[in-house]
Amino acid sequence: MTIIQPHRKKFQLSISIILLFIFVALSAVISIRLYNLVVYNRYSLAEQEKTLKQLGVANSELRNQLYALLDTAPGVKDKLGLQKEGRPEYINVPLASR
């Protein structure tokens, strides 16, 4: 007596197809999520660069105002103990060797 089970092989094949479909679906979802993160980071970086440029401009304007104030008010320089040096000496810090 021979027992034939033709449906058993189809069942194993369908499990493989289902697992393959799940893998492809998860890969697609992960790829879309990663793409969205990249786009968000690019947008965030562009916004931060724009803010940095604006802060740089504001810093330059404040420095110009400070220099103009110090140049026009001779008493302020004396009160703060500021003096203009023709040849300033800078501090040299040796770099740490590795």
Secondary structure, 3 states (H helix, E strand, C coil): CCCCCHHHHHHHHHHHHHHHHHHHHHHHHHHHHHHHHHHHHHHHHHHHHHHHHHHHHHHHHHHHHHHHHHHHCHHHHHHHCCCCCCCCCCCCCCCCCC
